[in-house]
Amino acid sequence: MIKHIVLFKFIEGKKESETKILMENLMKLPEQIDLIRSYEVGANIIEGPNNYDVSLIATFDNLEDLKAYGKKEAHIAFFKYLNTVVNEVKVLDYEI
């Protein structure tokens, strides 16, 4: 299994208006992409200069499924939206 962790930091001034929308858009992906085995989305609850705003934790059966996930139309469409509201993204993928 592969664990896929993504952290998002909003563009200045977008956090208040976009947190709920970003999370709703993230939560639609498992309905659209059957490669996802588990999926968790959360918003940061402690403010700090090094803290990110939203996280995604997903699992996939294998590395091939994770790579295929990134090429799915639903993921590509989400990424286009993401680029309008987020200025930093950090990703960590590892085998479990």
ChimeraX commands (.cxc) that place a marker at each C-alpha (Angstrom):
marker #1 position 0.00,0.00,0.00 radius 0.5
marker #1 position 1.07,3.57,-0.66 radius 0.5
marker #1 position 0.25,6.48,1.63 radius 0.5
marker #1 position -0.12,9.85,-0.14 radius 0.5
marker #1 position 0.01,12.95,2.09 radius 0.5
marker #1 position -0.55,16.45,0.70 radius 0.5
marker #1 position -0.47,19.77,2.56 radius 0.5
marker #1 position -1.98,22.94,1.08 radius 0.5
marker #1 position -1.32,26.59,1.97 radius 0.5
marker #1 position -3.71,29.20,0.61 radius 0.5
marker #1 position -2.79,32.30,-1.31 radius 0.5
marker #1 position -2.96,35.32,1.01 radius 0.5
marker #1 position -6.57,36.37,1.42 radius 0.5
marker #1 position -8.10,33.13,0.07 radius 0.5
marker #1 position -8.20,31.03,3.25 radius 0.5
marker #1 position -11.44,32.39,4.69 radius 0.5
marker #1 position -13.43,32.10,1.48 radius 0.5
marker #1 position -11.93,28.92,0.04 radius 0.5
marker #1 position -11.29,26.44,2.88 radius 0.5
marker #1 position -14.74,24.88,2.75 radius 0.5
marker #1 position -14.79,24.84,-1.07 radius 0.5
marker #1 position -11.34,23.24,-1.29 radius 0.5
marker #1 position -12.31,20.56,1.20 radius 0.5
marker #1 position -15.60,19.85,-0.60 radius 0.5
marker #1 position -13.75,19.51,-3.90 radius 0.5
marker #1 position -11.21,17.17,-2.33 radius 0.5
marker #1 position -13.98,15.00,-0.86 radius 0.5
marker #1 position -15.53,14.51,-4.31 radius 0.5
marker #1 position -12.43,12.77,-5.67 radius 0.5
marker #1 position -13.01,9.33,-4.07 radius 0.5
marker #1 position -16.46,9.20,-5.70 radius 0.5
marker #1 position -14.87,9.89,-9.07 radius 0.5
marker #1 position -11.66,7.86,-8.84 radius 0.5
marker #1 position -11.98,4.22,-7.82 radius 0.5
marker #1 position -8.22,3.74,-7.27 radius 0.5
marker #1 position -8.43,5.43,-3.85 radius 0.5
marker #1 position -8.60,2.94,-0.96 radius 0.5
marker #1 position -8.91,5.38,1.96 radius 0.5
marker #1 position -9.21,9.13,2.10 radius 0.5
marker #1 position -9.09,11.77,4.80 radius 0.5
marker #1 position -9.27,15.56,4.51 radius 0.5
marker #1 position -8.79,18.02,7.36 radius 0.5
marker #1 position -8.39,21.73,8.06 radius 0.5
marker #1 position -5.68,23.07,10.34 radius 0.5
marker #1 position -6.88,24.09,13.81 radius 0.5
marker #1 position -3.71,25.77,15.16 radius 0.5
marker #1 position -2.36,28.88,13.46 radius 0.5
marker #1 position 1.37,29.29,13.05 radius 0.5
marker #1 position 3.91,30.54,10.52 radius 0.5
marker #1 position 4.94,26.99,9.55 radius 0.5
marker #1 position 1.45,25.48,9.56 radius 0.5
marker #1 position -0.41,24.55,6.40 radius 0.5
marker #1 position -4.14,25.12,5.97 radius 0.5
marker #1 position -5.60,21.84,4.64 radius 0.5
marker #1 position -4.33,18.28,4.47 radius 0.5
marker #1 position -5.16,15.21,2.43 radius 0.5
marker #1 position -4.18,11.68,3.41 radius 0.5
marker #1 position -5.02,8.92,0.93 radius 0.5
marker #1 position -3.97,5.32,0.42 radius 0.5
marker #1 position -3.58,3.37,-2.80 radius 0.5
marker #1 position -2.92,-0.31,-3.45 radius 0.5
marker #1 position 0.38,0.36,-5.19 radius 0.5
marker #1 position 2.58,3.00,-6.79 radius 0.5
marker #1 position 1.04,2.41,-10.23 radius 0.5
marker #1 position -2.42,3.30,-8.88 radius 0.5
marker #1 position -1.06,6.48,-7.28 radius 0.5
marker #1 position 0.52,7.52,-10.57 radius 0.5
marker #1 position -2.69,6.71,-12.47 radius 0.5
marker #1 position -4.69,8.77,-9.94 radius 0.5
marker #1 position -2.71,11.86,-10.90 radius 0.5
marker #1 position -3.68,11.38,-14.55 radius 0.5
marker #1 position -7.42,10.96,-13.98 radius 0.5
marker #1 position -9.64,13.70,-15.42 radius 0.5
marker #1 position -11.21,14.47,-12.01 radius 0.5
marker #1 position -7.76,15.01,-10.48 radius 0.5
marker #1 position -6.63,17.20,-13.37 radius 0.5
marker #1 position -9.78,19.35,-13.06 radius 0.5
marker #1 position -9.26,19.66,-9.30 radius 0.5
marker #1 position -5.65,20.71,-9.86 radius 0.5
marker #1 position -6.75,23.54,-12.19 radius 0.5
marker #1 position -8.99,24.90,-9.42 radius 0.5
marker #1 position -6.26,24.35,-6.84 radius 0.5
marker #1 position -3.84,26.59,-8.71 radius 0.5
marker #1 position -6.24,29.52,-8.31 radius 0.5
marker #1 position -6.40,29.37,-4.49 radius 0.5
marker #1 position -3.22,27.71,-3.21 radius 0.5
marker #1 position 0.37,28.91,-3.47 radius 0.5
marker #1 position 2.15,26.09,-1.65 radius 0.5
marker #1 position 1.72,22.33,-1.84 radius 0.5
marker #1 position 3.88,19.74,-0.09 radius 0.5
marker #1 position 3.63,16.04,-0.93 radius 0.5
marker #1 position 4.97,12.93,0.76 radius 0.5
marker #1 position 4.41,9.43,-0.61 radius 0.5
marker #1 position 5.62,6.29,1.10 radius 0.5
marker #1 position 5.03,2.58,1.26 radius 0.5
marker #1 position 3.19,1.09,4.23 radius 0.5
marker link #1:1,2 radius 0.2
marker link #1:2,3 radius 0.2
marker link #1:3,4 radius 0.2
marker link #1:4,5 radius 0.2
marker link #1:5,6 radius 0.2
marker link #1:6,7 radius 0.2
marker link #1:7,8 radius 0.2
marker link #1:8,9 radius 0.2
marker link #1:9,10 radius 0.2
marker link #1:10,11 radius 0.2
marker link #1:11,12 radius 0.2
marker link #1:12,13 radius 0.2
marker link #1:13,14 radius 0.2
marker link #1:14,15 radius 0.2
marker link #1:15,16 radius 0.2
marker link #1:16,17 radius 0.2
marker link #1:17,18 radius 0.2
marker link #1:18,19 radius 0.2
marker link #1:19,20 radius 0.2
marker link #1:20,21 radius 0.2
marker link #1:21,22 radius 0.2
marker link #1:22,23 radius 0.2
marker link #1:23,24 radius 0.2
marker link #1:24,25 radius 0.2
marker link #1:25,26 radius 0.2
marker link #1:26,27 radius 0.2
marker link #1:27,28 radius 0.2
marker link #1:28,29 radius 0.2
marker link #1:29,30 radius 0.2
marker link #1:30,31 radius 0.2
marker link #1:31,32 radius 0.2
marker link #1:32,33 radius 0.2
marker link #1:33,34 radius 0.2
marker link #1:34,35 radius 0.2
marker link #1:35,36 radius 0.2
marker link #1:36,37 radius 0.2
marker link #1:37,38 radius 0.2
marker link #1:38,39 radius 0.2
marker link #1:39,40 radius 0.2
marker link #1:40,41 radius 0.2
marker link #1:41,42 radius 0.2
marker link #1:42,43 radius 0.2
marker link #1:43,44 radius 0.2
marker link #1:44,45 radius 0.2
marker link #1:45,46 radius 0.2
marker link #1:46,47 radius 0.2
marker link #1:47,48 radius 0.2
marker link #1:48,49 radius 0.2
marker link #1:49,50 radius 0.2
marker link #1:50,51 radius 0.2
marker link #1:51,52 radius 0.2
marker link #1:52,53 radius 0.2
marker link #1:53,54 radius 0.2
marker link #1:54,55 radius 0.2
marker link #1:55,56 radius 0.2
marker link #1:56,57 radius 0.2
marker link #1:57,58 radius 0.2
marker link #1:58,59 radius 0.2
marker link #1:59,60 radius 0.2
marker link #1:60,61 radius 0.2
marker link #1:61,62 radius 0.2
marker link #1:62,63 radius 0.2
marker link #1:63,64 radius 0.2
marker link #1:64,65 radius 0.2
marker link #1:65,66 radius 0.2
marker link #1:66,67 radius 0.2
marker link #1:67,68 radius 0.2
marker link #1:68,69 radius 0.2
marker link #1:69,70 radius 0.2
marker link #1:70,71 radius 0.2
marker link #1:71,72 radius 0.2
marker link #1:72,73 radius 0.2
marker link #1:73,74 radius 0.2
marker link #1:74,75 radius 0.2
marker link #1:75,76 radius 0.2
marker link #1:76,77 radius 0.2
marker link #1:77,78 radius 0.2
marker link #1:78,79 radius 0.2
marker link #1:79,80 radius 0.2
marker link #1:80,81 radius 0.2
marker link #1:81,82 radius 0.2
marker link #1:82,83 radius 0.2
marker link #1:83,84 radius 0.2
marker link #1:84,85 radius 0.2
marker link #1:85,86 radius 0.2
marker link #1:86,87 radius 0.2
marker link #1:87,88 radius 0.2
marker link #1:88,89 radius 0.2
marker link #1:89,90 radius 0.2
marker link #1:90,91 radius 0.2
marker link #1:91,92 radius 0.2
marker link #1:92,93 radius 0.2
marker link #1:93,94 radius 0.2
marker link #1:94,95 radius 0.2
marker link #1:95,96 radius 0.2
view
